[in-house]
Amino acid sequence: LYGWGIIQPRCLQHLMNNAKAFLVLLTLANIMQGVIINGLLKISITSIERRFNLLSSESGLIVSGYDIAGCLTLLPLSYLGGKGHKPRWIGIGLIITSIGSLVLALPHFLTGPYDYKEGGSVGWLNDTLKNCEMKQQIFGPYFSINQMKYVFLFGQLLAGIGCTPLAVLAVTFIDESVDPQIYPVYIGVYYMGSLLGPAFGFILGGQLLKIFTEIGVTPTDINPESPQWVGAWWVGFVISGAILFIIAIPVLGFPRKLPSTLTRKSTVVNIKGSTRSAILRPAHFLRPVVVTHWLLITHKAFLYLSVAAAVLGTLVSGFSTFGPKCIESQFGKSAAEAANLFGYVCIPAGAGGMLVGGFLMTGLKMSYKSSLRMCFCMSIIGLFAQFSLTLHCNDIPMAGVNIPYAHESDETLSPQLPLNSCNANCSCQSNTYAPVCGSDGVTYYSSCFAGCQLHQTSDHHYSNCTCIPPVQSNNFTTTITEHGKCLTVCWWHDFILVGLFFVIGTTFTCAVPGVDLSLRCFPQRLRSLAVGVQWILIRTLGTIPGPIIFGAMIDSTCQIWNKRLKCAEGVGSCVMYKNQELSFSLLILSVIYKVSAFQFRVLVYYSLALPCCLTSQLDCLHPSPPLPPTESLNPHC
């Protein structure tokens, strides 16, 4: 019965004790998990890097922390949860995830107010205290911003532990509770939640990034378009954590098995496995868990499916983490604008692709070979679409970096922001990035590097700038700059976004066929464990290294580093990238991963038993009674 211990309300039995109600709650939980991990966190990456002086490789490690925790807990949770009370495991996991979400917001409260003029947090210290010894002291509730990356990592670890039961046990619980004919639709709806979550997260995060991070403070000299701006990234984690906790309560009320489970028969697909995985006896469950896992990973088709998913996981995790940053650099957008634009393009593409894949399998009653052929076609389309990444926008002209100062030669260009005779006496510091656009159409690192001597606070204009060629206006000569980077026009804007849409859409079209085929490789009792092993492979080979690899690659294309405070180590966050190198680096990585995934899918195709699976999906499925001691893991149709 549905309820919590001895509390089993009769009015909830008909309403809640069924697969549809469980699917609704699981989808909501999946949405909120997506809001936190794949929405809010990833849309806030640029702001978090700016606020806490992080490298892209460091923020990539933080993002990977979620998958690291999941990887470490998948095996025990899959094995124990598969034989235990699945809804209870899922509900407890949701509570842990909600706590992790609150931990992700903690750095805002553990550090002092954001001082955008100095590029760091000053805590309670007076603004005039500039020496490192005073900056590094820790008093009361305030901590060094350099320590906050560990708090983020801890929050991600908690979220990863909590979401593991949702990722592993939810799929198998649905599989146990619904008819195999409608299972692809159920699983498609469930996984659609993982794409709607990031969509809502991007929308919510985009609006929050327009609000200054210090609630109640309205800065007058910067706005959301300014590079120094940091939005209220932390608010979303507090809200989402509370909502996820509320969802966990009804999930905990579901029984171990739904009434529909008793009428559900297990099915097994005829797939060639290795000889060592061919025989499975009940006695294996009495052997060490390592033996059982070995039987799973030596199943050839299952292994190829898992590696293909892991390769694409690397690509998807890298793009989803740093896609907004790349759009911000290419199109010259603010962090909020770039994140919203990325969400508007990629979320519909991913959700639509996943739904199309699920409904095509169900509506056309595709055999597994037919679904793989569909994936081959989608992969080829996506591969051609990736070449839209060869298009790129011009770099913003930055004085002294990629364009010389007035009356200077190209030989003076340097990524180290060299001083010029026009600003040599200004004592300019590179740790304060506040770009201004000169009347000559050139961007300067700050008004100091432009040699500006007067500042009109009312309209954020600077004048008497010695590094800018004078212009004639109203019978007098002057030099003027305005706050912010110079705007650039990119002719490839729409082409790049259309190509990105097809890359994401074609990738997610094959998600449902891959999951469905992976489950049909094994009997009912092994499917929780099989999903766990597959997630281990996907995370270890894909989603863990993905953000780190992409982050390191993006760091390698940095043109100007925002130097940290003198008392901190490292170079800080990047403020300007080389757009051409960034585009080609993304293209090379994406082509490598797409081609690799295609090759592993070909191996899956030739691992299928031809006489059975070339006819229809129904021919590959058959009732599976309790396994006798001599029954094969992959019997012939």
Wavefront OBJ file of the C-alpha trace (Angstrom):
o trace
v 0.000 0.000 0.000
v 1.008 3.604 -0.550
v 2.028 5.465 2.588
v 4.700 6.160 5.151
v 5.010 3.356 7.686
v 1.719 3.004 9.535
v 0.326 6.102 7.806
v -1.438 4.768 4.690
v -4.268 7.150 3.672
v -7.027 5.327 1.774
v -7.728 8.381 -0.360
v -4.214 8.172 -1.850
v -4.254 4.494 -2.822
v -6.060 4.912 -6.140
v -4.423 8.247 -6.896
v -0.790 7.436 -6.094
v -0.284 3.667 -6.093
v 0.241 3.290 -9.849
v 2.943 3.649 -12.479
v 1.614 6.936 -13.884
v 1.817 8.723 -10.537
v 5.299 7.357 -9.976
v 6.318 8.505 -13.465
v 5.014 12.016 -12.764
v 6.999 12.319 -9.537
v 10.119 10.787 -11.054
v 9.897 13.171 -13.986
v 9.509 16.137 -11.621
v 12.504 14.918 -9.626
v 14.471 14.470 -12.833
v 13.502 17.995 -13.874
v 14.708 19.477 -10.584
v 17.917 17.451 -10.749
v 18.438 18.886 -14.229
v 17.637 22.390 -12.991
v 20.354 22.161 -10.342
v 23.131 20.205 -12.033
v 22.712 20.839 -15.737
v 20.888 24.160 -15.638
v 21.750 26.510 -12.800
v 25.317 25.324 -12.287
v 26.277 25.395 -15.937
v 24.603 28.703 -16.722
v 26.429 30.181 -13.730
v 29.886 28.797 -14.577
v 31.132 32.063 -16.079
v 29.816 34.083 -13.129
v 31.273 31.630 -10.609
v 34.655 31.731 -12.351
v 34.569 35.525 -12.261
v 33.374 35.712 -8.659
v 35.842 33.192 -7.243
v 38.740 33.573 -9.714
v 38.597 30.049 -11.143
v 40.159 28.577 -14.250
v 37.918 26.750 -16.718
v 39.764 23.535 -15.858
v 38.952 24.125 -12.164
v 35.290 24.776 -12.867
v 35.322 21.696 -15.101
v 36.549 19.627 -12.157
v 33.715 21.027 -10.030
v 31.166 20.000 -12.654
v 32.751 16.535 -12.834
v 32.432 16.141 -9.059
v 28.798 15.136 -9.545
v 29.780 12.221 -11.751
v 32.771 11.294 -9.594
v 30.472 10.758 -6.609
v 28.001 8.858 -8.734
v 30.758 6.657 -10.083
v 31.909 5.724 -6.581
v 28.414 4.902 -5.323
v 26.829 3.326 -8.391
v 27.984 -0.241 -7.771
v 26.803 -0.629 -4.165
v 23.575 1.299 -4.779
v 22.799 -0.670 -7.933
v 23.398 -3.992 -6.212
v 21.670 -3.189 -2.914
v 18.943 -0.980 -4.358
v 18.161 -3.493 -7.085
v 17.249 -6.064 -4.418
v 15.791 -3.559 -1.954
v 13.025 -0.974 -1.711
v 13.672 1.106 -4.832
v 11.292 4.056 -4.125
v 12.735 4.442 -0.640
v 16.283 4.505 -1.982
v 15.242 7.104 -4.560
v 13.480 9.292 -1.972
v 16.446 9.309 0.409
v 18.702 10.166 -2.505
v 16.516 13.151 -3.401
v 16.856 14.483 0.143
v 20.652 14.185 -0.069
v 20.591 15.999 -3.414
v 18.535 18.826 -1.926
v 21.176 19.238 0.788
v 23.876 19.283 -1.891
v 22.000 22.055 -3.690
v 22.027 24.174 -0.540
v 25.763 23.527 -0.128
v 26.330 24.868 -3.661
v 24.871 28.188 -2.498
v 27.087 28.344 0.618
v 30.102 30.103 -0.987
v 28.011 33.241 -1.357
v 27.478 33.337 2.407
v 30.960 32.155 3.415
v 32.742 34.992 1.630
v 32.415 38.708 2.015
v 30.582 41.112 -0.285
v 31.620 41.047 -3.927
v 33.975 43.929 -4.725
v 34.001 44.178 -8.511
v 36.411 47.104 -8.455
v 39.139 44.983 -6.908
v 38.133 41.769 -8.644
v 37.707 39.809 -5.449
v 36.053 39.509 -2.100
v 37.313 41.822 0.618
v 35.308 40.251 3.419
v 34.986 42.550 6.378
v 38.357 44.130 5.712
v 38.595 47.796 4.885
v 38.993 48.533 1.191
v 42.286 50.271 1.909
v 43.937 47.098 3.191
v 45.722 45.724 0.131
v 48.514 43.569 1.511
v 48.345 39.818 1.131
v 48.773 38.987 4.778
v 45.595 40.811 5.715
v 43.686 39.488 2.707
v 44.450 35.868 3.583
v 43.306 36.077 7.192
v 40.092 34.280 8.035
v 37.769 35.766 10.621
v 34.249 34.857 11.634
v 32.081 33.578 8.777
v 34.327 34.830 5.986
v 36.755 32.594 4.098
v 39.242 33.061 1.311
v 37.661 32.890 -2.133
v 40.388 30.425 -3.131
v 38.867 27.859 -0.764
v 35.379 28.043 -2.234
v 36.127 25.624 -5.056
v 36.288 22.876 -2.426
v 32.852 23.846 -1.103
v 31.453 23.677 -4.632
v 33.092 20.295 -5.098
v 31.606 18.994 -1.830
v 28.139 20.157 -2.875
v 28.540 18.417 -6.210
v 29.664 15.224 -4.468
v 26.538 15.244 -2.294
v 24.334 15.867 -5.318
v 26.050 13.047 -7.194
v 25.494 10.596 -4.350
v 21.854 11.605 -4.010
v 21.009 11.396 -7.701
v 22.543 7.961 -8.200
v 19.412 6.027 -7.112
v 17.305 8.239 -9.390
v 19.559 7.536 -12.358
v 19.809 3.778 -11.808
v 16.768 2.502 -9.940
v 14.101 4.691 -11.547
v 14.599 3.190 -14.995
v 14.384 -0.390 -13.770
v 11.413 0.326 -11.478
v 9.502 1.714 -14.468
v 10.562 -1.288 -16.521
v 9.182 -3.624 -13.847
v 5.880 -1.769 -13.639
v 4.750 -1.176 -17.245
v 4.107 -3.254 -20.339
v 7.114 -3.546 -22.682
v 5.022 -2.145 -25.539
v 4.648 1.234 -23.820
v 7.967 1.195 -21.979
v 9.755 3.338 -24.637
v 7.099 6.051 -24.197
v 7.455 5.994 -20.405
v 11.221 6.093 -20.560
v 11.075 8.843 -23.184
v 8.880 10.977 -20.916
v 11.153 10.290 -17.953
v 14.301 11.236 -19.834
v 12.568 14.250 -21.316
v 12.530 15.548 -17.750
v 16.312 15.503 -17.766
v 16.164 17.935 -20.689
v 13.305 20.089 -19.440
v 15.246 20.526 -16.199
v 18.181 22.262 -17.858
v 15.685 24.328 -19.878
v 13.982 25.603 -16.735
v 17.368 25.992 -15.075
v 18.660 28.099 -17.940
v 15.534 30.278 -17.921
v 15.599 30.738 -14.143
v 19.357 31.228 -14.047
v 19.245 33.699 -16.925
v 16.798 35.872 -15.025
v 18.753 35.603 -11.774
v 21.985 36.620 -13.500
v 20.340 39.950 -14.300
v 20.071 40.619 -10.560
v 23.241 41.714 -8.761
v 24.738 38.994 -6.573
v 24.440 41.134 -3.438
v 20.661 41.264 -3.028
v 19.540 44.764 -2.092
v 22.621 46.429 -3.565
v 22.235 48.291 -6.864
v 25.604 49.271 -8.342
v 25.525 52.479 -10.339
v 28.710 52.092 -12.360
v 28.155 48.592 -13.837
v 25.179 46.735 -15.330
v 24.433 43.159 -16.490
v 26.275 43.881 -19.739
v 29.499 44.732 -17.888
v 32.263 42.093 -17.733
v 32.606 42.669 -13.976
v 28.937 41.920 -13.323
v 28.111 38.845 -11.223
v 24.454 37.921 -10.969
v 22.505 36.281 -8.151
v 23.642 32.797 -9.180
v 23.139 31.347 -5.702
v 19.405 32.042 -5.304
v 18.375 29.273 -7.692
v 20.187 26.602 -5.685
v 18.284 27.558 -2.527
v 14.909 27.479 -4.296
v 15.595 24.232 -6.169
v 16.912 22.447 -3.091
v 13.710 23.249 -1.204
v 11.482 22.046 -4.077
v 13.422 18.795 -4.434
v 13.015 18.098 -0.711
v 9.244 18.510 -1.075
v 9.159 16.070 -4.032
v 11.069 13.481 -1.997
v 8.250 13.146 0.565
v 5.614 11.550 -1.732
v 8.280 9.416 -3.434
v 9.091 7.838 -0.069
v 5.464 6.690 0.207
v 5.490 4.232 -2.715
v 5.536 0.489 -1.917
v 8.328 -1.856 -2.868
v 6.323 -3.051 -5.892
v 3.360 -1.465 -7.636
v 0.203 -3.546 -8.234
v 0.934 -3.562 -11.966
v 4.284 -5.253 -11.353
v 2.635 -8.598 -10.593
v 1.096 -8.726 -14.082
v 4.303 -7.706 -15.816
v 6.515 -10.352 -17.442
v 10.211 -9.944 -18.003
v 11.668 -9.914 -21.510
v 15.120 -10.598 -22.866
v 16.517 -9.638 -26.247
v 18.583 -12.122 -28.216
v 22.002 -10.511 -28.336
v 25.269 -12.279 -28.772
v 27.419 -12.019 -25.701
v 30.796 -13.378 -24.821
v 31.090 -17.030 -23.956
v 32.013 -16.269 -20.376
v 28.751 -14.348 -19.865
v 26.545 -16.938 -21.532
v 25.566 -18.977 -18.474
v 23.980 -17.316 -15.443
v 22.727 -19.302 -12.477
v 20.970 -18.102 -9.345
v 24.011 -19.218 -7.398
v 25.871 -16.270 -8.863
v 23.961 -13.976 -6.543
v 25.630 -15.735 -3.662
v 29.071 -15.079 -5.100
v 31.030 -11.887 -4.600
v 29.515 -8.885 -6.339
v 32.654 -8.495 -8.441
v 31.904 -11.751 -10.258
v 28.448 -10.533 -11.231
v 29.809 -7.249 -12.549
v 32.397 -9.112 -14.578
v 29.626 -11.090 -16.257
v 27.967 -7.840 -17.289
v 30.950 -5.967 -18.680
v 32.068 -8.964 -20.751
v 28.780 -8.913 -22.665
v 30.009 -7.525 -25.984
v 26.923 -5.696 -27.239
v 26.305 -4.161 -23.824
v 29.926 -3.055 -23.584
v 29.853 -1.447 -27.047
v 26.601 0.361 -26.238
v 28.062 1.669 -22.992
v 31.302 2.903 -24.562
v 29.371 4.642 -27.367
v 27.210 6.372 -24.757
v 30.326 7.323 -22.771
v 31.991 8.883 -25.811
v 28.903 10.962 -26.539
v 28.674 11.760 -22.820
v 32.078 13.420 -23.052
v 30.839 15.590 -25.902
v 27.501 16.482 -24.312
v 28.958 17.252 -20.876
v 31.666 19.447 -22.383
v 29.269 21.362 -24.622
v 26.622 21.806 -21.930
v 29.167 23.097 -19.417
v 31.055 25.550 -21.592
v 28.617 26.169 -24.448
v 27.337 29.436 -22.925
v 30.923 30.606 -22.381
v 31.761 29.930 -26.050
v 28.670 31.815 -27.238
v 29.566 34.686 -24.925
v 33.023 34.890 -26.485
v 31.968 34.368 -30.108
v 28.998 36.727 -30.180
v 30.140 39.267 -27.586
v 27.099 38.602 -25.370
v 26.728 39.047 -21.638
v 26.734 35.924 -19.454
v 22.932 36.005 -19.073
v 22.297 36.583 -22.784
v 24.703 33.827 -23.827
v 23.192 31.334 -21.391
v 19.640 32.096 -22.508
v 20.593 31.845 -26.182
v 22.301 28.501 -25.595
v 19.264 27.215 -23.726
v 16.794 28.378 -26.370
v 18.705 26.463 -29.049
v 19.949 23.320 -27.314
v 17.157 22.424 -24.907
v 14.420 22.144 -27.592
v 16.874 20.265 -29.802
v 17.727 17.754 -27.073
v 14.168 17.288 -25.786
v 12.776 17.036 -29.299
v 15.422 14.549 -30.354
v 14.758 12.327 -27.359
v 10.989 12.346 -27.886
v 11.374 11.671 -31.607
v 13.632 8.702 -30.883
v 11.174 7.189 -28.391
v 8.074 7.672 -30.530
v 9.765 6.387 -33.687
v 10.678 3.163 -31.894
v 7.136 2.723 -30.592
v 5.136 4.061 -33.536
v 7.073 2.280 -36.275
v 7.695 -0.816 -34.129
v 11.331 -0.686 -35.084
v 13.530 -3.700 -34.637
v 16.740 -3.049 -32.788
v 18.702 -3.163 -36.014
v 16.323 -0.645 -37.560
v 16.756 1.686 -34.593
v 20.522 1.401 -34.955
v 20.243 2.249 -38.657
v 18.301 5.331 -37.641
v 21.129 6.232 -35.269
v 23.656 5.812 -38.084
v 21.727 8.318 -40.195
v 21.448 10.750 -37.276
v 25.180 10.448 -36.604
v 26.049 11.300 -40.207
v 23.730 14.327 -40.187
v 25.219 15.479 -36.877
v 28.753 15.012 -38.176
v 28.106 17.283 -41.145
v 26.355 19.816 -38.896
v 29.446 19.987 -36.694
v 31.387 21.642 -39.482
v 29.369 24.779 -38.773
v 31.867 25.169 -35.931
v 34.495 26.135 -38.505
v 32.626 29.441 -38.709
v 33.680 31.953 -36.110
v 33.289 35.605 -35.221
v 36.124 38.102 -35.230
v 37.917 38.836 -31.989
v 37.097 42.081 -30.252
v 39.918 44.517 -31.106
v 41.884 44.975 -27.867
v 44.576 47.645 -27.775
v 48.050 46.229 -27.262
v 46.833 42.618 -27.557
v 45.536 41.979 -31.063
v 45.621 45.521 -32.410
v 48.376 48.076 -31.770
v 47.934 51.320 -29.923
v 47.609 54.366 -32.140
v 50.864 55.164 -33.957
v 52.344 51.798 -32.889
v 53.402 48.818 -35.029
v 52.182 45.223 -34.815
v 55.511 44.258 -33.246
v 54.342 45.731 -29.956
v 51.407 43.301 -29.610
v 51.529 41.059 -26.548
v 49.057 39.008 -24.486
v 50.683 40.477 -21.368
v 48.962 43.881 -21.739
v 52.119 45.924 -22.313
v 52.069 49.526 -21.216
v 52.417 52.233 -23.808
v 53.943 55.657 -23.638
v 50.401 57.052 -23.505
v 49.588 55.245 -20.232
v 53.015 54.526 -18.737
v 52.484 57.044 -15.929
v 49.022 55.770 -14.966
v 50.165 52.804 -12.793
v 47.648 50.500 -14.508
v 46.968 47.121 -12.873
v 45.932 44.051 -14.873
v 43.905 42.555 -12.002
v 41.103 45.074 -12.590
v 39.316 44.214 -15.833
v 36.878 47.008 -16.676
v 36.901 47.376 -20.482
v 35.993 50.613 -22.209
v 35.225 51.253 -25.861
v 37.109 54.123 -27.426
v 35.779 56.492 -30.039
v 38.243 54.817 -32.420
v 36.298 51.512 -32.197
v 39.033 49.807 -30.159
v 38.453 48.171 -26.777
v 40.845 48.964 -23.926
v 41.423 46.712 -20.924
v 40.347 49.519 -18.618
v 40.034 53.282 -18.669
v 43.515 53.372 -17.154
v 45.006 51.526 -20.144
v 43.183 54.007 -22.384
v 44.936 56.818 -20.536
v 41.650 58.458 -19.535
v 41.866 61.310 -17.043
v 38.241 62.363 -16.549
v 35.187 60.243 -15.690
v 31.592 61.378 -16.022
v 29.734 59.147 -13.573
v 26.288 60.149 -14.810
v 26.626 58.552 -18.251
v 29.684 56.296 -17.681
v 31.782 58.185 -20.239
v 35.493 58.916 -19.963
v 37.305 61.793 -21.608
v 40.806 63.193 -22.133
v 42.084 59.689 -22.985
v 45.686 60.006 -24.151
v 45.822 56.596 -25.898
v 42.866 57.288 -28.178
v 43.249 59.360 -31.355
v 41.386 62.669 -30.924
v 38.188 63.308 -32.861
v 36.787 66.656 -33.971
v 33.406 67.503 -32.424
v 31.632 70.873 -32.184
v 34.729 72.879 -33.045
v 36.913 71.267 -30.384
v 39.069 68.188 -30.243
v 38.508 65.505 -27.618
v 38.905 61.806 -26.928
v 35.973 59.891 -25.469
v 35.372 56.327 -24.314
v 32.294 54.635 -22.926
v 31.942 51.806 -20.441
v 32.001 48.257 -21.845
v 33.471 46.423 -24.823
v 33.023 47.643 -28.371
v 30.220 45.870 -30.200
v 31.121 43.627 -33.120
v 28.986 42.245 -35.943
v 29.120 38.495 -36.613
v 27.736 37.379 -39.963
v 27.840 33.691 -39.008
v 25.615 34.035 -35.961
v 22.561 32.189 -37.338
v 24.557 29.512 -39.184
v 26.437 28.553 -36.019
v 23.240 28.274 -33.976
v 21.457 26.177 -36.627
v 24.434 23.823 -36.804
v 24.476 23.535 -33.005
v 20.753 22.694 -33.047
v 21.289 19.742 -35.397
v 24.355 18.506 -33.512
v 22.418 18.318 -30.235
v 19.174 17.046 -31.771
v 20.754 14.170 -33.687
v 22.768 13.144 -30.632
v 19.733 12.808 -28.345
v 17.559 11.052 -30.938
v 19.488 7.859 -30.209
v 19.275 8.117 -26.411
v 16.069 6.093 -25.941
v 17.044 3.262 -28.352
v 20.364 2.942 -26.542
v 18.791 2.667 -23.091
v 16.088 0.266 -24.252
v 18.545 -2.038 -25.988
v 20.886 -2.022 -22.987
v 18.096 -3.199 -20.688
v 16.978 -5.979 -23.053
v 20.428 -7.517 -22.936
v 19.702 -9.049 -19.517
v 16.977 -10.725 -17.441
v 14.762 -8.600 -15.200
v 16.693 -9.279 -12.029
v 19.985 -8.038 -13.503
v 18.742 -4.818 -15.069
v 19.294 -2.545 -12.070
v 22.831 -3.809 -11.872
v 23.281 -3.480 -15.643
v 22.149 0.144 -15.590
v 24.547 0.791 -12.726
v 27.480 -0.751 -14.558
v 26.601 1.222 -17.684
v 26.503 4.469 -15.727
v 29.887 3.608 -14.236
v 31.338 3.288 -17.733
v 29.572 6.419 -19.009
v 30.761 8.532 -16.124
v 34.277 7.136 -15.887
v 34.973 7.370 -19.608
v 32.659 10.248 -20.493
v 31.025 12.749 -18.202
v 33.858 12.926 -15.654
v 36.727 13.729 -18.052
v 34.447 15.659 -20.450
v 34.224 19.015 -18.615
v 37.877 18.772 -17.556
v 39.061 18.114 -21.127
v 36.893 20.866 -22.582
v 37.882 23.255 -19.782
v 41.594 22.681 -20.393
v 41.061 23.100 -24.129
v 39.209 26.378 -23.605
v 41.940 27.612 -21.250
v 44.500 26.926 -23.986
v 42.729 29.407 -26.281
v 42.745 32.233 -23.736
v 44.203 35.492 -24.982
v 44.071 37.615 -21.823
v 44.070 36.386 -18.235
v 42.544 38.444 -15.449
v 45.381 38.303 -12.932
v 44.357 37.268 -9.472
v 45.051 39.350 -6.413
v 48.738 39.397 -5.620
v 48.227 37.174 -2.584
v 46.633 34.410 -4.643
v 48.286 31.787 -6.759
v 47.640 31.186 -10.438
v 46.436 33.416 -13.213
v 42.724 33.752 -12.466
v 39.870 33.634 -14.937
v 40.100 34.343 -18.653
v 38.557 37.565 -19.929
v 39.172 37.160 -23.668
v 39.561 34.141 -25.953
v 40.907 33.658 -29.462
v 37.678 32.906 -31.297
v 39.238 31.152 -34.272
v 41.306 28.796 -32.110
v 38.287 28.214 -29.877
v 36.106 27.193 -32.841
v 38.650 24.837 -34.382
v 39.446 23.227 -31.025
v 35.750 22.522 -30.460
v 35.449 21.128 -33.984
v 38.380 18.748 -33.580
v 37.140 17.401 -30.249
v 33.547 16.990 -31.412
v 34.509 15.199 -34.646
v 36.765 12.784 -32.760
v 34.009 11.871 -30.302
v 31.252 11.630 -32.926
v 33.291 9.333 -35.179
v 34.295 7.153 -32.220
v 30.671 6.754 -31.120
v 29.674 5.843 -34.678
v 32.298 3.103 -34.772
v 31.102 1.534 -31.528
v 27.504 1.562 -32.768
v 28.650 -0.334 -35.840
v 30.123 -2.951 -33.498
v 26.783 -3.147 -31.686
v 25.030 -3.660 -35.017
v 27.142 -6.682 -35.869
v 26.753 -8.085 -32.350
v 23.020 -8.621 -32.844
v 21.658 -12.056 -33.756
v 20.672 -11.619 -37.409
v 17.913 -14.266 -37.757
v 15.994 -12.740 -34.860
v 16.417 -9.009 -34.877
v 16.014 -8.202 -38.562
v 12.251 -8.817 -38.385
v 10.554 -6.739 -35.717
v 10.913 -5.671 -32.141
v 8.302 -8.162 -31.010
v 10.283 -11.045 -32.493
v 13.220 -10.116 -30.289
v 11.170 -10.137 -27.096
v 9.733 -13.167 -25.379
v 8.390 -14.029 -21.938
v 11.096 -15.030 -19.528
v 10.072 -17.325 -16.655
v 12.285 -17.639 -13.582
v 15.682 -18.766 -14.804
v 16.384 -22.487 -14.346
v 19.938 -23.446 -13.442
v 20.916 -24.098 -17.058
v 19.143 -21.216 -18.837
v 21.305 -19.036 -21.032
v 21.635 -15.312 -20.415
v 20.955 -14.698 -24.111
v 18.683 -17.498 -25.395
v 17.799 -17.672 -29.079
v 14.380 -16.450 -30.223
l 1 2 3 4 5 6 7 8 9 10 11 12 13 14 15 16 17 18 19 20 21 22 23 24 25 26 27 28 29 30 31 32 33 34 35 36 37 38 39 40 41 42 43 44 45 46 47 48 49 50 51 52 53 54 55 56 57 58 59 60 61 62 63 64 65 66 67 68 69 70 71 72 73 74 75 76 77 78 79 80 81 82 83 84 85 86 87 88 89 90 91 92 93 94 95 96 97 98 99 100 101 102 103 104 105 106 107 108 109 110 111 112 113 114 115 116 117 118 119 120 121 122 123 124 125 126 127 128 129 130 131 132 133 134 135 136 137 138 139 140 141 142 143 144 145 146 147 148 149 150 151 152 153 154 155 156 157 158 159 160 161 162 163 164 165 166 167 168 169 170 171 172 173 174 175 176 177 178 179 180 181 182 183 184 185 186 187 188 189 190 191 192 193 194 195 196 197 198 199 200 201 202 203 204 205 206 207 208 209 210 211 212 213 214 215 216 217 218 219 220 221 222 223 224 225 226 227 228 229 230 231 232 233 234 235 236 237 238 239 240 241 242 243 244 245 246 247 248 249 250 251 252 253 254 255 256 257 258 259 260 261 262 263 264 265 266 267 268 269 270 271 272 273 274 275 276 277 278 279 280 281 282 283 284 285 286 287 288 289 290 291 292 293 294 295 296 297 298 299 300 301 302 303 304 305 306 307 308 309 310 311 312 313 314 315 316 317 318 319 320 321 322 323 324 325 326 327 328 329 330 331 332 333 334 335 336 337 338 339 340 341 342 343 344 345 346 347 348 349 350 351 352 353 354 355 356 357 358 359 360 361 362 363 364 365 366 367 368 369 370 371 372 373 374 375 376 377 378 379 380 381 382 383 384 385 386 387 388 389 390 391 392 393 394 395 396 397 398 399 400 401 402 403 404 405 406 407 408 409 410 411 412 413 414 415 416 417 418 419 420 421 422 423 424 425 426 427 428 429 430 431 432 433 434 435 436 437 438 439 440 441 442 443 444 445 446 447 448 449 450 451 452 453 454 455 456 457 458 459 460 461 462 463 464 465 466 467 468 469 470 471 472 473 474 475 476 477 478 479 480 481 482 483 484 485 486 487 488 489 490 491 492 493 494 495 496 497 498 499 500 501 502 503 504 505 506 507 508 509 510 511 512 513 514 515 516 517 518 519 520 521 522 523 524 525 526 527 528 529 530 531 532 533 534 535 536 537 538 539 540 541 542 543 544 545 546 547 548 549 550 551 552 553 554 555 556 557 558 559 560 561 562 563 564 565 566 567 568 569 570 571 572 573 574 575 576 577 578 579 580 581 582 583 584 585 586 587 588 589 590 591 592 593 594 595 596 597 598 599 600 601 602 603 604 605 606 607 608 609 610 611 612 613 614 615 616 617 618 619 620 621 622 623 624 625 626 627 628 629 630 631 632 633 634 635 636 637
